[in-house]
Amino acid sequence: MTIVLELTPEEEARLRQRSSRIGITPEEYLRRTLAPKPRKAVPKRSLADRMADVLGQPELGRGGTSNWSEIEAACDAQ
């Protein structure tokens, strides 16, 4: 697919500067910009940890041994 972009002189200068900084053509720079990025693995967190963060009380959810009655009480206090 061919795409034509109308860039201002300032935009073109920025594109050329950024692409030359990493040693590639402006076309390759744009191609890489549009390419899907690999997702970083995010460690899974327990529901208790997430709820404790939402409540602003991370100490309630640490270690996966949360006391749900404490979390429920904190929710009710909100």
C-alpha positions as MATLAB code, in Angstrom:
seq = 'MTIVLELTPEEEARLRQRSSRIGITPEEYLRRTLAPKPRKAVPKRSLADRMADVLGQPELGRGGTSNWSEIEAACDAQ';
ca = [
       0.000    0.000    0.000;
       1.275    3.441   -0.800;
       0.395    6.359    1.446;
       1.016   10.008    0.646;
       1.336   12.435    3.550;
       1.259   16.196    3.311;
       3.748   17.324    5.961;
       4.647   20.853    6.902;
       8.338   21.701    6.544;
       8.660   21.515   10.350;
       7.035   18.067   10.488;
       9.250   16.801    7.690;
      12.348   18.127    9.446;
      11.339   16.369   12.692;
      10.690   13.126   10.825;
      14.057   13.292    9.075;
      15.840   14.178   12.323;
      14.270   11.315   14.272;
      14.886    8.753   11.549;
      18.495    9.825   10.974;
      19.142    9.723   14.727;
      18.631    5.940   14.634;
      20.111    5.485   11.163;
      17.044    4.570    9.120;
      15.046    6.203    6.338;
      11.986    8.301    7.134;
       9.845    5.647    5.416;
      11.258    2.895    7.634;
      10.785    5.099   10.712;
       7.083    5.500    9.895;
       6.739    1.783    9.119;
       8.190    0.905   12.521;
       5.981    3.486   14.201;
       2.890    1.778   12.782;
       4.056   -1.790   13.493;
       2.401   -3.556   16.440;
       4.480   -3.432   19.596;
       5.043   -6.581   21.654;
       3.122   -6.453   24.891;
       5.077   -6.691   28.091;
       3.991   -9.411   30.457;
       2.288   -7.875   33.451;
       2.403   -9.943   36.607;
      -1.027  -11.086   37.660;
      -2.315   -9.530   40.832;
      -4.956  -10.922   43.097;
      -8.359   -9.310   43.294;
      -7.611   -8.459   46.908;
      -4.451   -6.583   45.898;
      -6.301   -4.636   43.208;
      -9.204   -3.763   45.537;
      -6.780   -2.662   48.249;
      -5.062   -0.358   45.737;
      -8.395    1.105   44.631;
      -9.209    1.824   48.245;
      -5.811    3.443   48.749;
      -4.890    0.890   51.388;
      -2.320   -1.437   49.781;
      -1.459   -2.965   53.162;
      -4.804   -4.789   53.061;
      -3.892   -6.822   49.996;
      -0.218   -7.636   50.401;
       0.966  -11.186   50.144;
      -2.253  -12.752   48.894;
      -3.448  -13.462   52.426;
      -5.904  -10.606   52.595;
      -8.564  -10.462   55.163;
     -11.711   -9.927   53.095;
     -13.632   -8.604   56.070;
     -11.089   -5.761   56.356;
     -11.444   -5.000   52.640;
     -15.241   -5.092   52.874;
     -15.120   -2.731   55.852;
     -12.844   -0.382   53.933;
     -15.258   -0.465   50.969;
     -18.171    0.339   53.220;
     -16.232    3.250   54.748;
     -15.703    4.841   51.308;
];
